[in-house]
Amino acid sequence: MNAAGILQIVVYFAVLTAGAIPLGAYMARIYSGERTWLDPVLGPFERAIYKVCCVKPDQEQHWTVYAFSALMFSVVGLLLMYAVMRLQAMLPLNPAGQAAVPPDLAFNTAISFTTNTNWQNYGGESTMAYLTQMLGMTVKNFTSAATGMAVLVALVRGFARRQSKTVGNFYVDAVRSILYILLPLAVVVTLALVWQGMPQSFDAYTEATTLEGVKQVIAQGPVASQVAIKHLGTNGGGFFNANSAHPFENPTALSNLIEMAGELLISAGLVFAFGRMIGDKRQGRALYIAMALMLVVGITVCYWAEAAGNPLVQAMGVDVASSDLAPGGNMEGKEVRFGIANSAIFAAATTGTSTGAVNAMHDSFTPIGGMVPLVNMMLGEVIFGGVGCGLHGMIVFVIVAVFIAGLMVGRTPEYLGKKMETREVKLAVLCILIFPLSILGFGAVAMVLPAGLAGMSAAGPHGLSEVLYAYTSATANNGSAFGGLSGNTLFYNTTLAAAMLIGRFLIIVPTLAIAGSLAAKKIVPPSAGTFPTHGSLFIGLLIAVIVVIGGLTFFPVLALGPIVEHFALAAGTLF
């Protein structure tokens, strides 16, 4: 670790916070139905969409109808994306002549992009045509993110409303998310990335001759538009197989900063929007501080582990110290253009949300460095949002934290004037339990069946980490991977798709049930015995609850994977 790396981390948080605060204020106005400066331009388009789709914007929905609408919206998008991939050989904008995507891979990919996971068992430039990348991947990046944002807004309304039978209209929330937030930001970021040298064209692949006289095909296409929304929508699916480590997908240090900030911008902004929509900005600030502290710890641990380097390499006489002539540390799988600090920031940010984009190969990280993104996902991506652009997971842990606080002081737990009773706590615990049931359940099956073992490239603890990472990423709707696992098989395409569906919809439905239950409650005025949820004591309690629950749930399997691998590496032992 050096001063330059620490400065990069400080600059990153400064840029993120400076963008999230005004964006949060803007999004609060959008979801509250207030007029914005974009209304004169986008208002007619919004009304036209409602008219064409037969949506009554003034007709609000009960949480069950809201959930059904979200599910049907996702199912229709899934089927359309599957059809595009299966038919791509017959469709236009296919200059490389890509064949139809095999059924099991198309099934996995359609579910992946529908659930905001963007797990990719394929190389984008070698498998998908331009039309598939745009009509399938890019469009789903908008709609899946909008679905996650809409569900979060419904949950926020549950806290803000009193004795209400409705939580909003899903279609209105989704349309406004796309039209007023995602689309304008994506246009701005796309133009910025094109300015930095990122391709955005329909030109055919270019054939070049190398200095050795070998023919090389250089893939290109409408890259910038997909990269912009993959980060802003916390999707992460790359146009190229190497994702944001590819020079066309991340050409400069500035584009790298834009992409890293984009991963957290909307999720962080929604935290401040939450404070405004419930009428107490302090609550939003408290959650932001808790999230930021956890992200700082994750980045620091990952940066420290990677900067320390590989002791086996150091034992061979290789200098792993940072200097003017060498970056030092563990540079395996990392871009020299970005270095260790930016790789650590990217890895922690992309797994603190459901983004999943990478600018370095996580499989090449040291055991502890690779454990950071793994733990971030296991905790439900509470930094700054999981299930696609939202702080659902953090609010679920908030409910559990205030319940524990209520037990300690002998009072009915309350949060924002709403009593957290049996129904809300049970639903919150259900959301938390979904993760270990899916991750550990599918992981155990993969570790004993020949079809699961066949995909592992390594034995011992690292092989376990590869499988564990895959199902954690799928369940958390993240999409990043330890690249050593061969996931493009019938077994992994099917089981990972199931994990994605579980991680998306078995979280969304209980979340909306919590929203409906809270919206129907009265708001209880604060009293002398009310536990304040905007101060340092609550922030500390919230972080402790998250760490303790995560530790009790996943520490045993982590001890068998990255932790034991770390000690073996330190002792100079190879499995």
C-alpha positions as CSV (number, residue, x, y, z in Angstrom):
1,M,0.0,0.0,0.0
2,N,1.3,3.4,-0.9
3,A,0.2,7.1,-0.9
4,A,-0.8,7.0,-4.5
5,G,-3.1,4.1,-3.9
6,I,-4.7,5.7,-0.8
7,L,-5.2,8.9,-2.7
8,Q,-7.0,7.0,-5.5
9,I,-9.4,5.6,-2.9
10,V,-10.0,9.0,-1.4
11,V,-10.7,10.6,-4.8
12,Y,-13.1,7.7,-5.6
13,F,-15.2,8.3,-2.5
14,A,-15.2,12.1,-3.1
15,V,-16.5,11.7,-6.6
16,L,-19.1,9.1,-5.5
17,T,-20.4,11.2,-2.7
18,A,-20.4,14.4,-4.7
19,G,-22.6,12.7,-7.4
20,A,-24.9,10.7,-5.1
21,I,-26.2,13.6,-3.0
22,P,-27.7,15.7,-5.8
23,L,-28.8,12.5,-7.7
24,G,-30.6,11.3,-4.6
25,A,-32.5,14.6,-4.3
26,Y,-33.5,14.3,-8.0
27,M,-34.6,10.7,-7.7
28,A,-36.8,11.5,-4.6
29,R,-38.6,14.1,-6.8
30,I,-39.1,11.5,-9.6
31,Y,-40.6,8.9,-7.3
32,S,-42.7,11.4,-5.4
33,G,-44.3,12.5,-8.6
34,E,-43.0,16.0,-8.5
35,R,-42.1,18.0,-11.5
36,T,-38.5,18.0,-12.7
37,W,-36.6,19.9,-15.4
38,L,-36.9,16.9,-17.8
39,D,-40.7,16.8,-17.7
40,P,-41.2,19.1,-20.7
41,V,-39.0,16.9,-22.8
42,L,-39.8,13.4,-21.5
43,G,-43.4,13.9,-20.2
44,P,-45.0,13.3,-23.6
45,F,-43.0,10.1,-24.1
46,E,-44.1,8.9,-20.7
47,R,-47.8,9.6,-21.4
48,A,-47.5,7.9,-24.8
49,I,-46.0,4.7,-23.2
50,Y,-48.8,4.5,-20.7
51,K,-51.4,4.9,-23.5
52,V,-49.8,2.3,-25.7
53,C,-49.4,-0.2,-22.9
54,C,-52.9,0.5,-21.4
55,V,-51.4,1.6,-18.1
56,K,-53.5,3.8,-15.8
57,P,-50.8,5.8,-14.0
58,D,-53.2,7.1,-11.2
59,Q,-54.3,3.6,-10.3
60,E,-52.1,2.3,-7.5
61,Q,-51.5,-1.4,-6.7
62,H,-51.7,-3.6,-3.6
63,W,-48.4,-5.2,-2.9
64,T,-49.6,-8.6,-4.3
65,V,-50.5,-6.9,-7.6
66,Y,-47.3,-5.0,-7.6
67,A,-45.3,-8.2,-7.1
68,F,-47.3,-10.0,-9.8
69,S,-46.7,-7.1,-12.3
70,A,-42.9,-7.2,-11.6
71,L,-42.9,-11.0,-12.1
72,M,-44.9,-10.9,-15.4
73,F,-42.7,-8.0,-16.7
74,S,-39.7,-10.1,-16.0
75,V,-41.1,-13.3,-17.6
76,V,-42.1,-11.5,-20.8
77,G,-38.6,-10.0,-21.1
78,L,-37.0,-13.3,-20.4
79,L,-38.9,-15.0,-23.2
80,L,-38.2,-12.3,-25.7
81,M,-34.4,-12.4,-24.9
82,Y,-34.3,-16.1,-25.2
83,A,-36.0,-15.9,-28.6
84,V,-33.5,-13.3,-29.9
85,M,-30.6,-15.5,-28.9
86,R,-32.0,-18.6,-30.4
87,L,-32.9,-16.8,-33.7
88,Q,-29.8,-14.6,-34.0
89,A,-28.4,-16.4,-37.0
90,M,-31.5,-15.3,-39.0
91,L,-31.6,-11.8,-37.7
92,P,-29.8,-8.6,-39.0
93,L,-26.8,-6.8,-37.6
94,N,-24.7,-10.0,-37.4
95,P,-21.5,-9.1,-39.3
96,A,-19.5,-12.0,-37.8
97,G,-22.1,-14.5,-38.7
98,Q,-22.7,-15.7,-35.2
99,A,-24.7,-19.0,-34.9
100,A,-27.8,-19.5,-32.8
101,V,-27.0,-19.7,-29.1
102,P,-27.4,-23.3,-27.8
103,P,-30.6,-23.9,-25.8
104,D,-29.1,-24.4,-22.3
105,L,-26.7,-21.4,-22.7
106,A,-29.6,-19.2,-24.0
107,F,-31.7,-20.3,-21.1
108,N,-29.0,-19.5,-18.6
109,T,-28.2,-16.1,-20.2
110,A,-31.8,-15.0,-20.5
111,I,-32.4,-15.7,-16.8
112,S,-29.1,-14.1,-16.0
113,F,-29.9,-10.8,-17.6
114,T,-33.5,-10.8,-16.5
115,T,-32.5,-11.2,-12.9
116,N,-29.8,-8.4,-13.1
117,T,-27.1,-11.1,-12.7
118,N,-25.4,-10.9,-16.1
119,W,-23.5,-14.2,-15.4
120,Q,-21.8,-14.9,-18.7
121,N,-20.9,-18.5,-19.7
122,Y,-19.8,-17.2,-23.1
123,G,-17.5,-14.7,-24.7
124,G,-19.5,-11.7,-26.0
125,E,-17.5,-11.0,-29.1
126,S,-17.4,-14.7,-30.1
127,T,-21.0,-15.7,-29.3
128,M,-23.4,-12.7,-29.6
129,A,-24.3,-10.7,-32.7
130,Y,-24.7,-6.9,-32.5
131,L,-28.5,-7.1,-32.5
132,T,-28.4,-9.6,-29.6
133,Q,-26.1,-7.4,-27.6
134,M,-28.4,-4.4,-28.1
135,L,-31.9,-5.9,-28.2
136,G,-31.1,-8.5,-25.6
137,M,-28.3,-7.5,-23.2
138,T,-28.6,-3.7,-23.3
139,V,-32.4,-3.5,-23.1
140,K,-32.4,-6.0,-20.3
141,N,-29.8,-3.9,-18.5
142,F,-32.4,-1.1,-18.4
143,T,-35.4,-3.2,-17.5
144,S,-33.9,-5.4,-14.9
145,A,-32.4,-2.4,-13.1
146,A,-35.7,-0.5,-13.3
147,T,-37.4,-3.5,-11.7
148,G,-35.0,-3.5,-8.8
149,M,-35.4,0.3,-8.4
150,A,-39.2,0.0,-8.5
151,V,-39.3,-2.7,-5.7
152,L,-37.1,-0.5,-3.5
153,V,-39.3,2.5,-4.0
154,A,-42.3,0.4,-3.0
155,L,-40.5,-0.6,0.2
156,V,-39.7,3.0,0.9
157,R,-43.3,4.0,0.5
158,G,-44.2,1.3,3.0
159,F,-42.2,3.3,5.6
160,A,-43.5,6.7,4.4
161,R,-47.2,5.9,4.2
162,R,-49.7,5.4,7.0
163,Q,-52.7,3.0,6.8
164,S,-52.4,2.6,3.1
165,K,-53.5,-0.4,1.1
166,T,-51.2,0.3,-1.9
167,V,-47.5,0.8,-2.5
168,G,-47.6,2.5,-5.9
169,N,-47.9,1.3,-9.5
170,F,-45.1,-1.0,-10.7
171,Y,-45.3,0.1,-14.3
172,V,-45.2,3.8,-13.5
173,D,-42.2,3.3,-11.2
174,A,-40.4,1.2,-13.8
175,V,-41.1,3.6,-16.7
176,R,-40.0,6.6,-14.6
177,S,-36.8,4.8,-13.5
178,I,-35.9,4.1,-17.1
179,L,-37.1,7.4,-18.7
180,Y,-36.0,9.9,-16.1
181,I,-33.0,8.3,-14.4
182,L,-31.3,5.4,-16.3
183,L,-31.7,6.7,-19.9
184,P,-30.4,10.3,-19.3
185,L,-27.5,9.0,-17.2
186,A,-26.7,6.3,-19.8
187,V,-26.6,8.9,-22.6
188,V,-24.2,11.1,-20.7
189,V,-21.9,8.2,-19.7
190,T,-21.9,6.7,-23.2
191,L,-20.8,10.0,-24.7
192,A,-18.0,10.3,-22.0
193,L,-16.8,6.8,-22.8
194,V,-16.8,7.4,-26.5
195,W,-14.8,10.5,-25.8
196,Q,-12.3,8.3,-24.0
197,G,-11.9,6.0,-27.0
198,M,-14.5,3.3,-26.5
199,P,-16.0,2.0,-29.8
200,Q,-19.7,2.7,-30.7
201,S,-20.4,1.5,-34.2
202,F,-21.9,-1.2,-36.4
203,D,-18.7,-1.8,-38.4
204,A,-17.7,-5.3,-39.1
205,Y,-14.8,-6.9,-37.2
206,T,-11.4,-5.7,-38.4
207,E,-8.8,-8.1,-39.7
208,A,-5.2,-7.0,-39.0
209,T,-1.8,-8.4,-39.6
210,T,0.5,-8.5,-36.6
211,L,4.3,-7.9,-36.7
212,E,4.8,-11.6,-36.8
213,G,2.6,-11.8,-39.9
214,V,-0.3,-13.5,-38.1
215,K,-3.9,-12.6,-39.0
216,Q,-5.8,-11.2,-36.0
217,V,-9.5,-10.4,-35.9
218,I,-10.3,-7.3,-33.8
219,A,-13.8,-7.3,-32.5
220,Q,-15.8,-4.1,-32.0
221,G,-19.3,-2.8,-32.2
222,P,-21.9,-0.8,-30.2
223,V,-19.8,-1.1,-27.0
224,A,-20.1,2.2,-25.2
225,S,-23.9,2.1,-24.9
226,Q,-23.9,-1.3,-23.3
227,V,-21.0,-0.5,-21.0
228,A,-22.6,2.6,-19.7
229,I,-25.8,0.9,-18.6
230,K,-24.1,-2.2,-17.4
231,H,-22.5,-0.1,-14.7
232,L,-25.2,2.4,-14.0
233,G,-27.8,-0.4,-13.7
234,T,-25.5,-2.6,-11.6
235,N,-25.7,-5.3,-14.2
236,G,-22.1,-5.9,-15.2
237,G,-22.4,-8.0,-18.4
238,G,-19.5,-7.2,-20.6
239,F,-19.6,-6.7,-24.4
240,F,-16.3,-8.6,-24.5
241,N,-15.2,-11.7,-22.7
242,A,-12.6,-9.9,-20.7
243,N,-15.2,-7.4,-19.5
244,S,-13.8,-4.1,-18.2
245,A,-10.2,-5.4,-18.4
246,H,-10.5,-5.2,-22.2
247,P,-9.0,-2.0,-23.7
248,F,-12.1,-1.4,-25.8
249,E,-14.4,-1.7,-22.8
250,N,-12.2,0.3,-20.5
251,P,-9.6,2.3,-22.5
252,T,-8.2,4.8,-20.0
253,A,-7.7,5.6,-16.3
254,L,-10.5,8.2,-16.6
255,S,-12.9,5.7,-18.1
256,N,-12.0,3.3,-15.3
257,L,-13.0,6.0,-12.7
258,I,-16.2,6.7,-14.6
259,E,-17.1,3.0,-14.6
260,M,-16.2,2.5,-10.9
261,A,-18.3,5.6,-9.9
262,G,-21.1,4.5,-12.1
263,E,-21.4,1.1,-10.3
264,L,-22.4,2.8,-7.1
265,L,-23.8,6.1,-8.3
266,I,-27.5,5.2,-8.5
267,S,-27.4,2.8,-5.5
268,A,-25.7,5.4,-3.3
269,G,-28.1,8.1,-4.6
270,L,-31.1,6.0,-3.6
271,V,-29.8,6.0,0.0
272,F,-30.1,9.8,0.0
273,A,-33.5,9.6,-1.9
274,F,-34.7,7.2,0.9
275,G,-34.0,9.9,3.5
276,R,-35.8,12.5,1.6
277,M,-38.8,10.3,0.8
278,I,-39.4,9.4,4.4
279,G,-38.9,13.0,5.5
280,D,-35.8,12.5,7.6
281,K,-32.5,13.0,5.8
282,R,-30.5,11.8,8.8
283,Q,-31.7,8.3,8.2
284,G,-30.3,8.3,4.7
285,R,-27.0,9.7,6.0
286,A,-26.8,7.0,8.6
287,L,-27.2,4.2,6.1
288,Y,-24.8,5.8,3.8
289,I,-22.1,6.0,6.5
290,A,-22.7,2.4,7.5
291,M,-22.3,1.3,3.8
292,A,-19.3,3.5,3.2
293,L,-17.5,2.2,6.3
294,M,-18.0,-1.4,5.2
295,L,-16.8,-0.6,1.7
296,V,-13.7,1.2,3.0
297,V,-12.9,-1.9,5.1
298,G,-13.4,-4.2,2.1
299,I,-11.2,-2.1,-0.2
300,T,-8.5,-1.8,2.5
301,V,-8.3,-5.5,3.2
302,C,-8.3,-6.3,-0.5
303,Y,-5.7,-3.6,-1.3
304,W,-3.5,-4.8,1.6
305,A,-3.7,-8.5,0.5
306,E,-2.9,-7.8,-3.1
307,A,-0.2,-5.2,-2.4
308,A,1.6,-7.7,-0.1
309,G,2.1,-10.0,-3.0
310,N,2.4,-13.8,-3.3
311,P,4.8,-15.2,-0.7
312,L,5.7,-18.1,-3.0
313,V,6.7,-15.7,-5.8
314,Q,8.7,-13.7,-3.2
315,A,10.4,-16.8,-2.0
316,M,11.8,-17.3,-5.5
317,G,13.7,-14.0,-5.2
318,V,11.2,-11.8,-7.0
319,D,11.0,-8.3,-5.7
320,V,7.3,-7.6,-4.9
321,A,7.9,-4.1,-3.4
322,S,6.3,-1.1,-5.2
323,S,8.8,1.2,-6.9
324,D,9.1,3.7,-9.8
325,L,10.0,0.8,-12.1
326,A,7.6,-1.9,-10.9
327,P,4.0,-1.8,-9.5
328,G,4.9,-4.5,-6.9
329,G,2.4,-6.8,-5.2
330,N,0.3,-9.5,-6.8
331,M,-0.1,-8.3,-10.4
332,E,-1.3,-11.6,-11.8
333,G,-4.6,-11.1,-13.6
334,K,-4.5,-7.3,-13.3
335,E,-4.2,-4.6,-15.8
336,V,-0.9,-2.7,-15.5
337,R,-2.9,0.4,-16.7
338,F,-4.9,0.4,-13.5
339,G,-2.7,-1.3,-10.9
340,I,-3.6,-2.8,-7.6
341,A,-5.5,0.0,-5.9
342,N,-7.9,0.5,-8.7
343,S,-8.4,-3.2,-9.0
344,A,-9.2,-3.5,-5.3
345,I,-11.7,-0.6,-5.5
346,F,-13.3,-2.1,-8.6
347,A,-13.5,-5.6,-7.0
348,A,-15.1,-4.3,-3.8
349,A,-17.5,-1.9,-5.5
350,T,-18.7,-4.4,-8.1
351,T,-19.5,-7.0,-5.4
352,G,-20.9,-4.5,-2.9
353,T,-23.6,-4.0,-5.5
354,S,-25.0,-6.5,-7.9
355,T,-22.8,-5.2,-10.7
356,G,-20.4,-8.0,-11.3
357,A,-18.2,-6.2,-13.9
358,V,-14.5,-6.7,-13.4
359,N,-11.3,-4.9,-14.5
360,A,-9.1,-7.7,-13.1
361,M,-9.5,-11.5,-12.8
362,H,-10.7,-12.3,-9.2
363,D,-9.5,-15.9,-9.6
364,S,-6.0,-14.5,-9.7
365,F,-6.3,-12.6,-6.5
366,T,-4.6,-13.8,-3.3
367,P,-6.9,-15.9,-1.1
368,I,-7.8,-13.0,1.2
369,G,-8.0,-10.5,-1.6
370,G,-10.4,-12.9,-3.4
371,M,-12.4,-13.5,-0.2
372,V,-13.4,-9.8,0.0
373,P,-15.7,-9.8,-3.1
374,L,-17.0,-13.2,-2.0
375,V,-18.0,-11.9,1.5
376,N,-19.5,-8.8,0.0
377,M,-21.9,-11.0,-2.0
378,M,-22.6,-13.4,0.8
379,L,-23.8,-10.5,3.0
380,G,-26.4,-9.7,0.4
381,E,-24.5,-6.9,-1.3
382,V,-25.6,-4.4,1.3
383,I,-22.8,-2.1,0.1
384,F,-24.6,-0.2,-1.6
385,G,-27.3,-2.4,-3.0
386,G,-28.3,-5.8,-4.2
387,V,-31.1,-7.2,-6.3
388,G,-30.3,-4.6,-8.9
389,C,-30.0,-0.9,-8.0
390,G,-31.4,-1.0,-4.5
391,L,-30.7,-1.1,-0.8
392,H,-33.2,-3.9,-0.2
393,G,-30.7,-6.0,1.7
394,M,-29.6,-3.2,4.0
395,I,-33.2,-2.4,5.0
396,V,-33.8,-6.0,5.7
397,F,-30.8,-6.0,8.1
398,V,-32.1,-2.7,9.6
399,I,-35.3,-4.5,10.5
400,V,-33.3,-7.3,12.2
401,A,-31.1,-4.7,14.0
402,V,-34.0,-2.8,15.5
403,F,-35.6,-6.1,16.5
404,I,-32.5,-7.0,18.4
405,A,-32.3,-3.5,19.9
406,G,-35.9,-3.9,21.0
407,L,-35.2,-7.2,22.7
408,M,-32.3,-5.6,24.6
409,V,-34.3,-2.7,26.0
410,G,-37.6,-4.6,26.4
411,R,-39.6,-2.5,23.9
412,T,-41.5,-3.3,20.7
413,P,-39.0,-2.6,18.0
414,E,-39.7,0.5,15.8
415,Y,-38.2,2.0,12.8
416,L,-39.3,5.3,11.3
417,G,-42.4,5.2,13.4
418,K,-43.5,1.7,12.3
419,K,-43.6,-1.1,14.7
420,M,-41.5,-4.1,13.5
421,E,-43.8,-7.0,14.5
422,T,-43.7,-10.8,13.9
423,R,-44.7,-10.6,10.3
424,E,-42.0,-8.1,9.3
425,V,-39.3,-9.9,11.2
426,K,-40.2,-13.3,9.8
427,L,-40.1,-11.9,6.3
428,A,-36.8,-10.2,6.9
429,V,-35.3,-13.4,8.3
430,L,-36.6,-15.3,5.2
431,C,-34.8,-12.8,2.9
432,I,-31.6,-13.4,4.9
433,L,-31.9,-17.2,4.9
434,I,-32.5,-17.4,1.1
435,F,-28.8,-16.7,0.6
436,P,-27.2,-19.6,2.6
437,L,-29.9,-22.1,1.5
438,S,-29.1,-21.4,-2.1
439,I,-25.4,-20.9,-1.9
440,L,-24.6,-23.8,0.4
441,G,-27.2,-26.1,-1.0
442,F,-26.2,-25.8,-4.7
443,G,-22.5,-25.7,-3.7
444,A,-22.8,-28.9,-1.7
445,V,-24.5,-30.7,-4.7
446,A,-21.8,-29.5,-7.1
447,M,-19.0,-30.7,-4.8
448,V,-20.3,-34.3,-4.8
449,L,-21.7,-34.8,-8.3
450,P,-19.3,-35.7,-11.1
451,A,-20.9,-33.0,-13.3
452,G,-20.1,-30.4,-10.8
453,L,-16.5,-31.6,-10.1
454,A,-15.8,-31.8,-13.8
455,G,-16.0,-28.0,-14.1
456,M,-13.4,-27.3,-11.5
457,S,-9.9,-26.4,-12.7
458,A,-8.3,-26.8,-9.3
459,A,-8.5,-29.2,-6.4
460,G,-8.4,-28.5,-2.7
461,P,-9.6,-25.2,-1.1
462,H,-9.3,-23.1,-4.3
463,G,-11.5,-25.5,-6.2
464,L,-14.1,-25.1,-3.4
465,S,-13.7,-21.3,-3.6
466,E,-14.4,-21.5,-7.4
467,V,-17.7,-23.4,-6.9
468,L,-18.6,-21.3,-3.8
469,Y,-18.0,-18.1,-5.7
470,A,-20.2,-19.2,-8.6
471,Y,-23.3,-20.0,-6.6
472,T,-22.7,-16.9,-4.4
473,S,-22.5,-14.7,-7.5
474,A,-25.6,-16.3,-9.0
475,T,-27.7,-16.1,-5.9
476,A,-26.6,-12.5,-5.2
477,N,-27.5,-11.6,-8.8
478,N,-23.9,-10.4,-9.2
479,G,-22.4,-12.2,-12.2
480,S,-18.7,-11.9,-11.5
481,A,-16.8,-15.2,-11.3
482,F,-13.6,-17.1,-10.5
483,G,-12.7,-17.8,-14.1
484,G,-11.2,-21.1,-13.4
485,L,-14.6,-22.8,-13.2
486,S,-15.9,-24.1,-16.5
487,G,-19.6,-23.0,-16.2
488,N,-20.8,-23.5,-19.7
489,T,-22.1,-27.1,-19.1
490,L,-25.7,-28.4,-18.8
491,F,-25.2,-28.9,-15.1
492,Y,-23.9,-25.4,-14.3
493,N,-26.1,-23.6,-16.8
494,T,-29.2,-25.1,-15.2
495,T,-28.2,-24.9,-11.5
496,L,-26.8,-21.4,-11.7
497,A,-30.0,-20.3,-13.5
498,A,-32.0,-21.7,-10.7
499,A,-29.8,-19.9,-8.1
500,M,-30.3,-16.6,-10.0
501,L,-34.1,-17.0,-10.0
502,I,-34.1,-17.8,-6.3
503,G,-31.8,-14.9,-5.5
504,R,-34.0,-12.5,-7.4
505,F,-37.6,-13.4,-6.9
506,L,-37.5,-15.0,-3.5
507,I,-36.0,-11.8,-2.3
508,I,-38.3,-9.4,-4.2
509,V,-41.6,-11.0,-3.1
510,P,-40.9,-11.0,0.7
511,T,-39.5,-7.4,0.3
512,L,-42.8,-6.3,-1.3
513,A,-44.7,-8.2,1.4
514,I,-42.8,-6.2,4.0
515,A,-43.7,-3.0,2.1
516,G,-47.4,-3.9,2.0
517,S,-47.4,-4.7,5.7
518,L,-45.7,-1.5,6.7
519,A,-47.8,0.7,4.5
520,A,-50.9,-0.5,6.3
521,K,-49.5,0.4,9.7
522,K,-50.0,3.6,11.6
523,I,-47.0,5.9,12.3
524,V,-46.2,5.9,16.0
525,P,-44.8,9.2,17.3
526,P,-41.3,9.0,18.9
527,S,-41.1,8.9,22.6
528,A,-38.4,9.0,25.3
529,G,-37.9,5.3,24.9
530,T,-37.6,5.3,21.1
531,F,-34.2,4.0,19.9
532,P,-32.7,6.6,17.6
533,T,-31.7,5.1,14.3
534,H,-29.7,8.0,12.9
535,G,-26.7,8.1,15.3
536,S,-23.4,6.4,15.7
537,L,-24.8,3.8,18.1
538,F,-27.3,2.5,15.6
539,I,-24.7,2.6,12.8
540,G,-22.4,0.4,15.0
541,L,-25.2,-2.0,15.9
542,L,-26.3,-2.3,12.2
543,I,-22.7,-3.2,11.1
544,A,-22.3,-5.6,14.0
545,V,-25.5,-7.4,13.1
546,I,-24.5,-7.7,9.5
547,V,-21.0,-9.0,10.3
548,V,-22.2,-11.4,13.1
549,I,-25.0,-12.9,10.9
550,G,-22.7,-13.3,7.9
551,G,-19.9,-14.7,10.1
552,L,-22.1,-17.3,11.8
553,T,-23.6,-18.4,8.4
554,F,-20.6,-18.5,6.2
555,F,-17.4,-18.7,8.3
556,P,-17.2,-22.5,8.3
557,V,-17.2,-22.8,4.5
558,L,-14.9,-19.8,4.2
559,A,-12.5,-21.5,6.6
560,L,-12.4,-24.5,4.3
561,G,-11.8,-22.4,1.2
562,P,-10.0,-19.0,1.1
563,I,-8.9,-19.0,4.7
564,V,-7.1,-22.3,4.7
565,E,-5.7,-21.5,1.3
566,H,-4.2,-18.3,2.8
567,F,-2.5,-20.1,5.6
568,A,-1.2,-22.8,3.2
569,L,0.2,-20.1,0.9
570,A,1.8,-18.3,3.8
571,A,3.4,-21.6,4.9
572,G,4.7,-22.2,1.4
573,T,2.4,-25.2,0.8
574,L,0.7,-25.9,-2.5
575,F,-2.4,-28.1,-2.7
